[in-house]
């Protein structure tokens, strides 16, 4: 995370610039839910990211979905995976800066 900061920029400044709008977060949450329900994916992972991993492992469904998504956006699965990682890092940074600590 500190590698992403510009000189003089705080973590709060960085997080404010990468915050996604509410409607997009809702769509991503729905995508993640469908990933878990429909294709047995991991929580916090989008279907696109899951499809990219499946394609890399040689699974037919991943290859088909990845190819379809590439028509919508070139390298969509790789971009989606990057988005999943970025969102996870943002949550981690928010937790580090939070006054309240998890009880687990």
Secondary structure, 3 states (H helix, E strand, C coil): CHHHCCCCCCHHHHHHHHCCCHHHHHHHHHHHHHHHHHHCCCCCCCHHHHHHHHHHCCCHHHHHHHHHHHHHCCCHHHHHHHHHHHHHHHHHHHHHHCCCCCCC
